[in-house]
Amino acid sequence: MINKVYTTQIKEKEAIIVSLQSQINPHFLYNTLDMIKCMVEMKGVYETCEMITALW
């Protein structure tokens, strides 16, 4: 019985971690693209800036 409860708790925690990761990954990608866009825009490469904006 103790092993069953322990296994269930581990599975619940793993599910929470997977859920959080699925929320974090899109934000990370968005923030990375935004940073690249800002750097490119500062250098005046507007075509690349427009391509990055199109990816959003």
mmJSON file of the N, C-alpha and C atoms, coordinates in Angstrom:
{"data_MODEL":{"atom_site":{
"group_PDB":["ATOM","ATOM","ATOM","ATOM","ATOM","ATOM","ATOM","ATOM","ATOM","ATOM","ATOM","ATOM","ATOM","ATOM","ATOM","ATOM","ATOM","ATOM","ATOM","ATOM","ATOM","ATOM","ATOM","ATOM","ATOM","ATOM","ATOM","ATOM","ATOM","ATOM","ATOM","ATOM","ATOM","ATOM","ATOM","ATOM","ATOM","ATOM","ATOM","ATOM","ATOM","ATOM","ATOM","ATOM","ATOM","ATOM","ATOM","ATOM","ATOM","ATOM","ATOM","ATOM","ATOM","ATOM","ATOM","ATOM","ATOM","ATOM","ATOM","ATOM","ATOM","ATOM","ATOM","ATOM","ATOM","ATOM","ATOM","ATOM","ATOM","ATOM","ATOM","ATOM","ATOM","ATOM","ATOM","ATOM","ATOM","ATOM","ATOM","ATOM","ATOM","ATOM","ATOM","ATOM","ATOM","ATOM","ATOM","ATOM","ATOM","ATOM","ATOM","ATOM","ATOM","ATOM","ATOM","ATOM","ATOM","ATOM","ATOM","ATOM","ATOM","ATOM","ATOM","ATOM","ATOM","ATOM","ATOM","ATOM","ATOM","ATOM","ATOM","ATOM","ATOM","ATOM","ATOM","ATOM","ATOM","ATOM","ATOM","ATOM","ATOM","ATOM","ATOM","ATOM","ATOM","ATOM","ATOM","ATOM","ATOM","ATOM","ATOM","ATOM","ATOM","ATOM","ATOM","ATOM","ATOM","ATOM","ATOM","ATOM","ATOM","ATOM","ATOM","ATOM","ATOM","ATOM","ATOM","ATOM","ATOM","ATOM","ATOM","ATOM","ATOM","ATOM","ATOM","ATOM","ATOM","ATOM","ATOM","ATOM","ATOM","ATOM","ATOM","ATOM","ATOM","ATOM","ATOM","ATOM"],
"id":[1,2,3,4,5,6,7,8,9,10,11,12,13,14,15,16,17,18,19,20,21,22,23,24,25,26,27,28,29,30,31,32,33,34,35,36,37,38,39,40,41,42,43,44,45,46,47,48,49,50,51,52,53,54,55,56,57,58,59,60,61,62,63,64,65,66,67,68,69,70,71,72,73,74,75,76,77,78,79,80,81,82,83,84,85,86,87,88,89,90,91,92,93,94,95,96,97,98,99,100,101,102,103,104,105,106,107,108,109,110,111,112,113,114,115,116,117,118,119,120,121,122,123,124,125,126,127,128,129,130,131,132,133,134,135,136,137,138,139,140,141,142,143,144,145,146,147,148,149,150,151,152,153,154,155,156,157,158,159,160,161,162,163,164,165,166,167,168],
"type_symbol":["N","C","C","N","C","C","N","C","C","N","C","C","N","C","C","N","C","C","N","C","C","N","C","C","N","C","C","N","C","C","N","C","C","N","C","C","N","C","C","N","C","C","N","C","C","N","C","C","N","C","C","N","C","C","N","C","C","N","C","C","N","C","C","N","C","C","N","C","C","N","C","C","N","C","C","N","C","C","N","C","C","N","C","C","N","C","C","N","C","C","N","C","C","N","C","C","N","C","C","N","C","C","N","C","C","N","C","C","N","C","C","N","C","C","N","C","C","N","C","C","N","C","C","N","C","C","N","C","C","N","C","C","N","C","C","N","C","C","N","C","C","N","C","C","N","C","C","N","C","C","N","C","C","N","C","C","N","C","C","N","C","C","N","C","C","N","C","C"],
"label_atom_id":["N","CA","C","N","CA","C","N","CA","C","N","CA","C","N","CA","C","N","CA","C","N","CA","C","N","CA","C","N","CA","C","N","CA","C","N","CA","C","N","CA","C","N","CA","C","N","CA","C","N","CA","C","N","CA","C","N","CA","C","N","CA","C","N","CA","C","N","CA","C","N","CA","C","N","CA","C","N","CA","C","N","CA","C","N","CA","C","N","CA","C","N","CA","C","N","CA","C","N","CA","C","N","CA","C","N","CA","C","N","CA","C","N","CA","C","N","CA","C","N","CA","C","N","CA","C","N","CA","C","N","CA","C","N","CA","C","N","CA","C","N","CA","C","N","CA","C","N","CA","C","N","CA","C","N","CA","C","N","CA","C","N","CA","C","N","CA","C","N","CA","C","N","CA","C","N","CA","C","N","CA","C","N","CA","C","N","CA","C","N","CA","C","N","CA","C"],
"label_alt_id":[null,null,null,null,null,null,null,null,null,null,null,null,null,null,null,null,null,null,null,null,null,null,null,null,null,null,null,null,null,null,null,null,null,null,null,null,null,null,null,null,null,null,null,null,null,null,null,null,null,null,null,null,null,null,null,null,null,null,null,null,null,null,null,null,null,null,null,null,null,null,null,null,null,null,null,null,null,null,null,null,null,null,null,null,null,null,null,null,null,null,null,null,null,null,null,null,null,null,null,null,null,null,null,null,null,null,null,null,null,null,null,null,null,null,null,null,null,null,null,null,null,null,null,null,null,null,null,null,null,null,null,null,null,null,null,null,null,null,null,null,null,null,null,null,null,null,null,null,null,null,null,null,null,null,null,null,null,null,null,null,null,null,null,null,null,null,null,null],
"label_comp_id":["MET","MET","MET","ILE","ILE","ILE","ASN","ASN","ASN","LYS","LYS","LYS","VAL","VAL","VAL","TYR","TYR","TYR","THR","THR","THR","THR","THR","THR","GLN","GLN","GLN","ILE","ILE","ILE","LYS","LYS","LYS","GLU","GLU","GLU","LYS","LYS","LYS","GLU","GLU","GLU","ALA","ALA","ALA","ILE","ILE","ILE","ILE","ILE","ILE","VAL","VAL","VAL","SER","SER","SER","LEU","LEU","LEU","GLN","GLN","GLN","SER","SER","SER","GLN","GLN","GLN","ILE","ILE","ILE","ASN","ASN","ASN","PRO","PRO","PRO","HIS","HIS","HIS","PHE","PHE","PHE","LEU","LEU","LEU","TYR","TYR","TYR","ASN","ASN","ASN","THR","THR","THR","LEU","LEU","LEU","ASP","ASP","ASP","MET","MET","MET","ILE","ILE","ILE","LYS","LYS","LYS","CYS","CYS","CYS","MET","MET","MET","VAL","VAL","VAL","GLU","GLU","GLU","MET","MET","MET","LYS","LYS","LYS","GLY","GLY","GLY","VAL","VAL","VAL","TYR","TYR","TYR","GLU","GLU","GLU","THR","THR","THR","CYS","CYS","CYS","GLU","GLU","GLU","MET","MET","MET","ILE","ILE","ILE","THR","THR","THR","ALA","ALA","ALA","LEU","LEU","LEU","TRP","TRP","TRP"],
"label_asym_id":["A","A","A","A","A","A","A","A","A","A","A","A","A","A","A","A","A","A","A","A","A","A","A","A","A","A","A","A","A","A","A","A","A","A","A","A","A","A","A","A","A","A","A","A","A","A","A","A","A","A","A","A","A","A","A","A","A","A","A","A","A","A","A","A","A","A","A","A","A","A","A","A","A","A","A","A","A","A","A","A","A","A","A","A","A","A","A","A","A","A","A","A","A","A","A","A","A","A","A","A","A","A","A","A","A","A","A","A","A","A","A","A","A","A","A","A","A","A","A","A","A","A","A","A","A","A","A","A","A","A","A","A","A","A","A","A","A","A","A","A","A","A","A","A","A","A","A","A","A","A","A","A","A","A","A","A","A","A","A","A","A","A","A","A","A","A","A","A"],
"label_entity_id":["1","1","1","1","1","1","1","1","1","1","1","1","1","1","1","1","1","1","1","1","1","1","1","1","1","1","1","1","1","1","1","1","1","1","1","1","1","1","1","1","1","1","1","1","1","1","1","1","1","1","1","1","1","1","1","1","1","1","1","1","1","1","1","1","1","1","1","1","1","1","1","1","1","1","1","1","1","1","1","1","1","1","1","1","1","1","1","1","1","1","1","1","1","1","1","1","1","1","1","1","1","1","1","1","1","1","1","1","1","1","1","1","1","1","1","1","1","1","1","1","1","1","1","1","1","1","1","1","1","1","1","1","1","1","1","1","1","1","1","1","1","1","1","1","1","1","1","1","1","1","1","1","1","1","1","1","1","1","1","1","1","1","1","1","1","1","1","1"],
"label_seq_id":[1,1,1,2,2,2,3,3,3,4,4,4,5,5,5,6,6,6,7,7,7,8,8,8,9,9,9,10,10,10,11,11,11,12,12,12,13,13,13,14,14,14,15,15,15,16,16,16,17,17,17,18,18,18,19,19,19,20,20,20,21,21,21,22,22,22,23,23,23,24,24,24,25,25,25,26,26,26,27,27,27,28,28,28,29,29,29,30,30,30,31,31,31,32,32,32,33,33,33,34,34,34,35,35,35,36,36,36,37,37,37,38,38,38,39,39,39,40,40,40,41,41,41,42,42,42,43,43,43,44,44,44,45,45,45,46,46,46,47,47,47,48,48,48,49,49,49,50,50,50,51,51,51,52,52,52,53,53,53,54,54,54,55,55,55,56,56,56],
"pdbx_PDB_ins_code":[null,null,null,null,null,null,null,null,null,null,null,null,null,null,null,null,null,null,null,null,null,null,null,null,null,null,null,null,null,null,null,null,null,null,null,null,null,null,null,null,null,null,null,null,null,null,null,null,null,null,null,null,null,null,null,null,null,null,null,null,null,null,null,null,null,null,null,null,null,null,null,null,null,null,null,null,null,null,null,null,null,null,null,null,null,null,null,null,null,null,null,null,null,null,null,null,null,null,null,null,null,null,null,null,null,null,null,null,null,null,null,null,null,null,null,null,null,null,null,null,null,null,null,null,null,null,null,null,null,null,null,null,null,null,null,null,null,null,null,null,null,null,null,null,null,null,null,null,null,null,null,null,null,null,null,null,null,null,null,null,null,null,null,null,null,null,null,null],
"Cartn_x":[0.824,0.0,0.873,1.911,2.806,3.488,3.916,4.564,3.606,2.346,1.356,1.128,1.029,0.856,2.089,3.264,4.517,4.613,4.28,4.322,3.332,2.15,1.142,1.624,2.235,2.754,3.857,4.715,5.796,5.206,4.21,3.577,2.892,2.263,1.617,2.651,3.765,4.814,5.43,5.607,6.139,5.172,3.878,2.873,2.891,3.087,3.171,4.395,5.518,6.749,6.561,5.969,5.726,4.808,3.792,2.859,3.573,4.412,5.157,6.13,6.785,7.721,7.005,5.816,5.075,4.638,4.533,4.214,5.453,6.575,7.816,8.423,8.433,9.1,8.607,7.303,6.867,7.31,7.293,7.723,9.209,9.992,11.417,11.664,10.958,11.117,10.701,9.582,9.108,10.124,10.631,11.603,12.901,13.339,14.554,14.375,13.237,12.972,12.875,12.271,12.143,13.516,14.394,15.746,16.524,16.426,17.1,16.552,15.24,14.599,15.122,15.22,15.726,17.173,17.994,19.398,19.524,18.736,18.774,18.255,17.198,16.616,17.612,18.381,19.385,20.476,20.755,21.773,21.216,19.899,19.286,18.993,18.939,18.652,17.139,16.373,14.92,14.248,14.852,14.266,14.246,15.348,15.413,14.44,14.316,13.376,11.946,11.613,10.275,10.057,11.097,10.97,10.733,11.447,11.268,9.867,9.4,8.062,7.016,7.25,6.321,6.227,7.28,7.26,6.32,6.043,5.168,3.802],
"Cartn_y":[-1.194,0.0,1.266,1.257,2.419,2.654,1.568,1.698,2.266,1.873,2.36,3.858,4.309,5.745,6.506,5.985,6.626,6.739,5.664,5.665,6.675,6.744,7.703,9.137,9.411,10.762,11.129,10.196,10.46,10.755,9.984,10.22,11.582,11.975,13.294,14.414,14.28,15.294,15.355,14.21,14.19,14.869,14.65,15.294,16.807,17.261,18.699,19.287,18.592,19.069,19.171,18.157,18.176,19.335,19.56,20.661,22.007,22.193,23.451,23.645,22.57,22.669,23.065,22.55,22.892,24.349,24.955,26.376,27.239,26.777,27.562,27.593,26.484,26.401,27.442,27.646,28.684,30.09,30.359,31.666,31.881,30.832,30.929,31.238,30.543,30.778,32.203,32.649,34.006,35.042,34.882,35.836,35.829,34.653,34.556,35.269,35.029,35.712,37.219,37.645,39.073,39.715,39.028,39.55,39.639,38.601,38.618,39.755,39.927,40.997,42.368,42.576,43.865,44.099,43.067,43.208,43.516,42.828,43.038,44.43,44.837,46.157,47.271,47.081,48.076,48.195,47.107,47.137,47.611,47.82,48.357,47.33,46.065,45.016,44.729,45.595,45.569,44.387,43.857,42.696,41.493,41.31,40.211,40.448,41.675,42.04,41.682,41.95,41.623,40.107,39.355,37.896,37.332,37.85,37.39,37.728,38.925,39.332,38.414,37.98,37.098,35.715,35.306,34.02,34.018,35.178,35.246,34.952],
"Cartn_z":[0.0,0.0,0.0,0.821,0.906,-0.434,-1.076,-2.386,-3.423,-3.354,-4.303,-4.137,-2.89,-2.61,-3.071,-2.77,-3.162,-4.682,-5.381,-6.844,-7.414,-6.829,-7.281,-7.089,-5.958,-5.688,-6.678,-6.986,-7.951,-9.323,-9.741,-11.038,-11.085,-9.99,-9.929,-10.059,-9.366,-9.435,-10.831,-11.463,-12.827,-13.79,-13.595,-14.444,-14.262,-13.045,-12.777,-13.471,-13.401,-14.046,-15.558,-16.155,-17.603,-17.973,-17.159,-17.404,-17.34,-16.346,-16.211,-17.369,-17.782,-18.901,-20.183,-20.385,-21.601,-21.593,-20.428,-20.334,-20.506,-19.989,-20.026,-21.424,-22.136,-23.432,-24.443,-24.626,-25.57,-25.148,-23.844,-23.37,-23.639,-23.45,-23.71,-25.18,-26.069,-27.5,-27.859,-27.342,-27.613,-27.137,-25.922,-25.374,-26.172,-26.621,-27.428,-28.758,-29.425,-30.694,-30.502,-29.413,-29.136,-28.937,-28.234,-28.005,-29.32,-30.146,-31.449,-32.298,-32.282,-33.05,-32.618,-31.327,-30.821,-31.249,-31.174,-31.561,-33.05,-33.869,-35.318,-35.651,-34.964,-35.201,-34.86,-33.783,-33.399,-34.459,-35.168,-36.216,-37.553,-37.613,-38.821,-39.896,-39.535,-40.505,-40.426,-41.06,-40.898,-41.596,-42.651,-43.317,-42.378,-41.671,-40.705,-39.564,-39.146,-38.108,-38.516,-39.749,-40.252,-40.313,-40.671,-40.721,-39.312,-38.343,-36.98,-36.478,-36.8,-36.406,-37.048,-38.257,-38.952,-38.27,-37.552,-36.87,-35.665,-35.103,-33.924,-34.377],
"occupancy":[1.0,1.0,1.0,1.0,1.0,1.0,1.0,1.0,1.0,1.0,1.0,1.0,1.0,1.0,1.0,1.0,1.0,1.0,1.0,1.0,1.0,1.0,1.0,1.0,1.0,1.0,1.0,1.0,1.0,1.0,1.0,1.0,1.0,1.0,1.0,1.0,1.0,1.0,1.0,1.0,1.0,1.0,1.0,1.0,1.0,1.0,1.0,1.0,1.0,1.0,1.0,1.0,1.0,1.0,1.0,1.0,1.0,1.0,1.0,1.0,1.0,1.0,1.0,1.0,1.0,1.0,1.0,1.0,1.0,1.0,1.0,1.0,1.0,1.0,1.0,1.0,1.0,1.0,1.0,1.0,1.0,1.0,1.0,1.0,1.0,1.0,1.0,1.0,1.0,1.0,1.0,1.0,1.0,1.0,1.0,1.0,1.0,1.0,1.0,1.0,1.0,1.0,1.0,1.0,1.0,1.0,1.0,1.0,1.0,1.0,1.0,1.0,1.0,1.0,1.0,1.0,1.0,1.0,1.0,1.0,1.0,1.0,1.0,1.0,1.0,1.0,1.0,1.0,1.0,1.0,1.0,1.0,1.0,1.0,1.0,1.0,1.0,1.0,1.0,1.0,1.0,1.0,1.0,1.0,1.0,1.0,1.0,1.0,1.0,1.0,1.0,1.0,1.0,1.0,1.0,1.0,1.0,1.0,1.0,1.0,1.0,1.0,1.0,1.0,1.0,1.0,1.0,1.0],
"B_iso_or_equiv":[0.0,0.0,0.0,0.0,0.0,0.0,0.0,0.0,0.0,0.0,0.0,0.0,0.0,0.0,0.0,0.0,0.0,0.0,0.0,0.0,0.0,0.0,0.0,0.0,0.0,0.0,0.0,0.0,0.0,0.0,0.0,0.0,0.0,0.0,0.0,0.0,0.0,0.0,0.0,0.0,0.0,0.0,0.0,0.0,0.0,0.0,0.0,0.0,0.0,0.0,0.0,0.0,0.0,0.0,0.0,0.0,0.0,0.0,0.0,0.0,0.0,0.0,0.0,0.0,0.0,0.0,0.0,0.0,0.0,0.0,0.0,0.0,0.0,0.0,0.0,0.0,0.0,0.0,0.0,0.0,0.0,0.0,0.0,0.0,0.0,0.0,0.0,0.0,0.0,0.0,0.0,0.0,0.0,0.0,0.0,0.0,0.0,0.0,0.0,0.0,0.0,0.0,0.0,0.0,0.0,0.0,0.0,0.0,0.0,0.0,0.0,0.0,0.0,0.0,0.0,0.0,0.0,0.0,0.0,0.0,0.0,0.0,0.0,0.0,0.0,0.0,0.0,0.0,0.0,0.0,0.0,0.0,0.0,0.0,0.0,0.0,0.0,0.0,0.0,0.0,0.0,0.0,0.0,0.0,0.0,0.0,0.0,0.0,0.0,0.0,0.0,0.0,0.0,0.0,0.0,0.0,0.0,0.0,0.0,0.0,0.0,0.0,0.0,0.0,0.0,0.0,0.0,0.0],
"pdbx_formal_charge":[null,null,null,null,null,null,null,null,null,null,null,null,null,null,null,null,null,null,null,null,null,null,null,null,null,null,null,null,null,null,null,null,null,null,null,null,null,null,null,null,null,null,null,null,null,null,null,null,null,null,null,null,null,null,null,null,null,null,null,null,null,null,null,null,null,null,null,null,null,null,null,null,null,null,null,null,null,null,null,null,null,null,null,null,null,null,null,null,null,null,null,null,null,null,null,null,null,null,null,null,null,null,null,null,null,null,null,null,null,null,null,null,null,null,null,null,null,null,null,null,null,null,null,null,null,null,null,null,null,null,null,null,null,null,null,null,null,null,null,null,null,null,null,null,null,null,null,null,null,null,null,null,null,null,null,null,null,null,null,null,null,null,null,null,null,null,null,null],
"auth_seq_id":[1,1,1,2,2,2,3,3,3,4,4,4,5,5,5,6,6,6,7,7,7,8,8,8,9,9,9,10,10,10,11,11,11,12,12,12,13,13,13,14,14,14,15,15,15,16,16,16,17,17,17,18,18,18,19,19,19,20,20,20,21,21,21,22,22,22,23,23,23,24,24,24,25,25,25,26,26,26,27,27,27,28,28,28,29,29,29,30,30,30,31,31,31,32,32,32,33,33,33,34,34,34,35,35,35,36,36,36,37,37,37,38,38,38,39,39,39,40,40,40,41,41,41,42,42,42,43,43,43,44,44,44,45,45,45,46,46,46,47,47,47,48,48,48,49,49,49,50,50,50,51,51,51,52,52,52,53,53,53,54,54,54,55,55,55,56,56,56],
"auth_comp_id":["MET","MET","MET","ILE","ILE","ILE","ASN","ASN","ASN","LYS","LYS","LYS","VAL","VAL","VAL","TYR","TYR","TYR","THR","THR","THR","THR","THR","THR","GLN","GLN","GLN","ILE","ILE","ILE","LYS","LYS","LYS","GLU","GLU","GLU","LYS","LYS","LYS","GLU","GLU","GLU","ALA","ALA","ALA","ILE","ILE","ILE","ILE","ILE","ILE","VAL","VAL","VAL","SER","SER","SER","LEU","LEU","LEU","GLN","GLN","GLN","SER","SER","SER","GLN","GLN","GLN","ILE","ILE","ILE","ASN","ASN","ASN","PRO","PRO","PRO","HIS","HIS","HIS","PHE","PHE","PHE","LEU","LEU","LEU","TYR","TYR","TYR","ASN","ASN","ASN","THR","THR","THR","LEU","LEU","LEU","ASP","ASP","ASP","MET","MET","MET","ILE","ILE","ILE","LYS","LYS","LYS","CYS","CYS","CYS","MET","MET","MET","VAL","VAL","VAL","GLU","GLU","GLU","MET","MET","MET","LYS","LYS","LYS","GLY","GLY","GLY","VAL","VAL","VAL","TYR","TYR","TYR","GLU","GLU","GLU","THR","THR","THR","CYS","CYS","CYS","GLU","GLU","GLU","MET","MET","MET","ILE","ILE","ILE","THR","THR","THR","ALA","ALA","ALA","LEU","LEU","LEU","TRP","TRP","TRP"],
"auth_asym_id":["A","A","A","A","A","A","A","A","A","A","A","A","A","A","A","A","A","A","A","A","A","A","A","A","A","A","A","A","A","A","A","A","A","A","A","A","A","A","A","A","A","A","A","A","A","A","A","A","A","A","A","A","A","A","A","A","A","A","A","A","A","A","A","A","A","A","A","A","A","A","A","A","A","A","A","A","A","A","A","A","A","A","A","A","A","A","A","A","A","A","A","A","A","A","A","A","A","A","A","A","A","A","A","A","A","A","A","A","A","A","A","A","A","A","A","A","A","A","A","A","A","A","A","A","A","A","A","A","A","A","A","A","A","A","A","A","A","A","A","A","A","A","A","A","A","A","A","A","A","A","A","A","A","A","A","A","A","A","A","A","A","A","A","A","A","A","A","A"],
"auth_atom_id":["N","CA","C","N","CA","C","N","CA","C","N","CA","C","N","CA","C","N","CA","C","N","CA","C","N","CA","C","N","CA","C","N","CA","C","N","CA","C","N","CA","C","N","CA","C","N","CA","C","N","CA","C","N","CA","C","N","CA","C","N","CA","C","N","CA","C","N","CA","C","N","CA","C","N","CA","C","N","CA","C","N","CA","C","N","CA","C","N","CA","C","N","CA","C","N","CA","C","N","CA","C","N","CA","C","N","CA","C","N","CA","C","N","CA","C","N","CA","C","N","CA","C","N","CA","C","N","CA","C","N","CA","C","N","CA","C","N","CA","C","N","CA","C","N","CA","C","N","CA","C","N","CA","C","N","CA","C","N","CA","C","N","CA","C","N","CA","C","N","CA","C","N","CA","C","N","CA","C","N","CA","C","N","CA","C","N","CA","C","N","CA","C","N","CA","C"],
"pdbx_PDB_model_num":[1,1,1,1,1,1,1,1,1,1,1,1,1,1,1,1,1,1,1,1,1,1,1,1,1,1,1,1,1,1,1,1,1,1,1,1,1,1,1,1,1,1,1,1,1,1,1,1,1,1,1,1,1,1,1,1,1,1,1,1,1,1,1,1,1,1,1,1,1,1,1,1,1,1,1,1,1,1,1,1,1,1,1,1,1,1,1,1,1,1,1,1,1,1,1,1,1,1,1,1,1,1,1,1,1,1,1,1,1,1,1,1,1,1,1,1,1,1,1,1,1,1,1,1,1,1,1,1,1,1,1,1,1,1,1,1,1,1,1,1,1,1,1,1,1,1,1,1,1,1,1,1,1,1,1,1,1,1,1,1,1,1,1,1,1,1,1,1]
}}}
